[in-house]
Amino acid sequence: TPREIVSRMLQNLKRLHVEQENWGRLLTVQRRLSALTPGSFGERRDLAVAAQRAGRLAEAIDLFADCLSVSPQAEKPSLQELACRVAAVQPRMLFAAVSRRKRYVSTRITTAMQATPATITCGLSRSR
């Protein structure tokens, strides 16, 4: 079907951009793949990772929170670690990006992770 052909082409582009470490283009391709297969947890997770690699940290935090809310239980620990790593990479940049909506982001991560406030501090406390 045409949908399968487009999906295959996007998967090939995805591999190419990963190999070339072209994170901006990977993010564009991954957005299309996620739109093409909205029910795919793997594509949603890869979209969050692509946003992280492209330096779109606030977007990555939101995407990881979305992933955590629908992820299989076995995936939650690794996603939590990735979300905390995103927040720890550039805490000042993250603070600037989410300062206007910090409460919103903190609430989404807390809800998605079903975590204690101590877990959330890995991402937000350094930026204060």
MOWOPE-V617071 format. One record per residue. N is the residue number from 0. SS is DSSP state (~ for helix, > for strand, _ for the rest). BURIAL is # if it has 16 or more other ideal C-beta (glycine too) atoms within 10 Angstrom, else .. Layout:
<<N SS BURIAL> <N SS BURIAL>>
This chain:
<<0 _ .> <1 ~ .> <2 ~ .> <3 ~ .> <4 ~ .> <5 ~ .> <6 ~ #> <7 ~ .> <8 ~ .> <9 ~ #> <10 ~ .> <11 ~ .> <12 ~ #> <13 ~ #> <14 ~ .> <15 ~ .> <16 ~ #> <17 ~ #> <18 ~ .> <19 _ .> <20 _ .> <21 _ #> <22 ~ #> <23 ~ .> <24 ~ .> <25 ~ #> <26 ~ #> <27 ~ .> <28 ~ #> <29 ~ #> <30 ~ .> <31 ~ #> <32 ~ #> <33 ~ #> <34 ~ .> <35 ~ .> <36 _ .> <37 _ .> <38 _ .> <39 _ .> <40 ~ .> <41 ~ .> <42 ~ #> <43 ~ #> <44 ~ #> <45 ~ #> <46 ~ #> <47 ~ #> <48 ~ #> <49 ~ #> <50 ~ #> <51 ~ #> <52 ~ #> <53 _ #> <54 _ .> <55 _ #> <56 ~ #> <57 ~ #> <58 ~ #> <59 ~ #> <60 ~ #> <61 ~ #> <62 ~ #> <63 ~ #> <64 ~ #> <65 ~ #> <66 ~ #> <67 ~ #> <68 ~ .> <69 ~ .> <70 _ #> <71 _ .> <72 ~ .> <73 ~ .> <74 ~ .> <75 ~ #> <76 ~ .> <77 ~ .> <78 ~ #> <79 ~ #> <80 ~ .> <81 ~ #> <82 ~ #> <83 ~ #> <84 ~ .> <85 ~ #> <86 ~ #> <87 ~ .> <88 ~ .> <89 _ .> <90 ~ #> <91 ~ .> <92 ~ .> <93 ~ #> <94 ~ #> <95 ~ .> <96 ~ #> <97 ~ #> <98 ~ .> <99 ~ .> <100 ~ .> <101 ~ .> <102 ~ .> <103 ~ .> <104 ~ #> <105 ~ #> <106 ~ .> <107 ~ #> <108 ~ #> <109 ~ .> <110 ~ .> <111 ~ #> <112 ~ #> <113 _ .> <114 _ #> <115 _ .> <116 ~ .> <117 ~ .> <118 ~ .> <119 ~ #> <120 ~ .> <121 ~ #> <122 ~ #> <123 ~ #> <124 ~ .> <125 ~ .> <126 ~ #> <127 _ .>>
